[in-house]
Amino acid sequence: MLAPKAVDATVRTRAAPHQGRAKRVATRGNTGVAARGALRMAHLVPTFIHHRMFPLRRNVVTVPQHARQLDVVDLSKVKAALQRRMQLMAEQLYMRKTFVIVNGKGGVGKSSLSAAIAVALSKLGLRVLLMEMDEQGNNCEDLCITGTVLDDGGQAQAAAILDGKPLVPTGEARPNLWVIPGGSALEAVVEELYCQRRLARHSDSPQDQLAWMGMYAAALDQIRDDFDVIILDVAPGSEPLQLQALVAGDMIVVPSKSDPSSRKGLRTVASRYAKARSLNPMLRLLGVVVFATNSTATRVQATIKRHLVADLNGAARVFDQVIRHVESAAVACRTQGKAPQEMVSDPDLDPAQRASMRALAGDYQSLAMEVLQAKTDLDSEGHHAA
């Protein structure tokens, strides 16, 4: 069977990106799940847009016949932003502050961990930004902002990535804790990232092959100085979103359970970490958090940590503090939309529940301190190396 014939194709870059997003969303709504899969593979039906309506910048690249025209965001500003980042790093003017909470597997406590650490750090007086790069939107439930004006379903992220607008938090979910929620609007963002990745593979320029991974970094850098800490809660199953977060972030924290799938997810993150480092040489794997273990099973915890240490092969630490599994407390937190630290004072808790909640809150508080200490150690190593 013959391979698709390669042709010189015109790649059209939107001058009005929001028009393109509306078109893609409309297409997705009309064609259903099958068409969404086709879009994500970038097997797109050629889009013919009159040049008088949408001024176009023309880039000629060689792509397969079935991908002649991709209506994508212009990355010229992203490239400029990435160059500025690299210059700041070279001049040692770029300070680490962005934590990426990620695992290649779902159901490991990623969203709960992100929200609880964000609350813990905000209570210390730090200005914290929590952004959920996930279509699920679980952070809204964790912080009890679902259906409020703070819950925009991911629109702020979509506007920044697809339309080039400033990335703006939707508001304060707690004192000192600002949020940029995830949600269904990220579907269009993911489609754009798949298109950008597919297009980049056919470029002869090393810069163009990588630049698409820096779209979130360019958006976040515009508001980076407004916060002391930024936490990115990243979807487990989306490689494009994970690569975006790893290029935008500074320190990776991986929650992991004891099962082999969680450890496999850790290895997935490690491979993407290596890829992201080409655009973000300051990125480091800060450590792994053992999540949802029996607090009394010390021998089991030791075994889990030993396996994780072997998996990491010295690349990062396994945090001493583990997060215990307390089903009733976890359910209460998600139902009430509060972190364990906030639930401790709930008058409706019976004495046993309060004791469990206090212990869980202590786990998160201790872990937050350990994470900050790990960051301090990392910064110190960097200063000594300099």
Sequence and secondary structure as in RCSB ss.txt:
>XXXX:A:sequence
MLAPKAVDATVRTRAAPHQGRAKRVATRGNTGVAARGALRMAHLVPTFIHHRMFPLRRNVVTVPQHARQLDVVDL
SKVKAALQRRMQLMAEQLYMRKTFVIVNGKGGVGKSSLSAAIAVALSKLGLRVLLMEMDEQGNNCEDLCITGTVL
DDGGQAQAAAILDGKPLVPTGEARPNLWVIPGGSALEAVVEELYCQRRLARHSDSPQDQLAWMGMYAAALDQIRD
DFDVIILDVAPGSEPLQLQALVAGDMIVVPSKSDPSSRKGLRTVASRYAKARSLNPMLRLLGVVVFATNSTATRV
QATIKRHLVADLNGAARVFDQVIRHVESAAVACRTQGKAPQEMVSDPDLDPAQRASMRALAGDYQSLAMEVLQAK
TDLDSEGHHAA
>XXXX:A:secstr
     EEEEEEEEESSHHHHHHHHHHHHHHHHHHHHHHHHTT        TTTS EEEEEEEEEGGGS   EE  
HHHHHHHHHHHHHHHTT     EEEE  SSSSSSHHHHHHHHHHHHHHTT  EEEEEESTT HHHHHTT TTSTT
  TTHHHHHHHHH       EEEETTEEEE   TTHHHHHHHHHHHHHHHTT S HHHHHHGGGHHHHHHHTTGG
G SEEEEEE SS HHHHHHHHHH SEEEEEE SSHHHHHHHHHHHHHHHHHTTT TT EEEEEEEEEE TT HHH
HHHHHHHHHHHHTTSSEE S  EE  HHHHHHHHHHT  HHHHTT TT  HHHHHHHHHHHHHHHHHHHHHHHHH
HHHHHHHHHH 
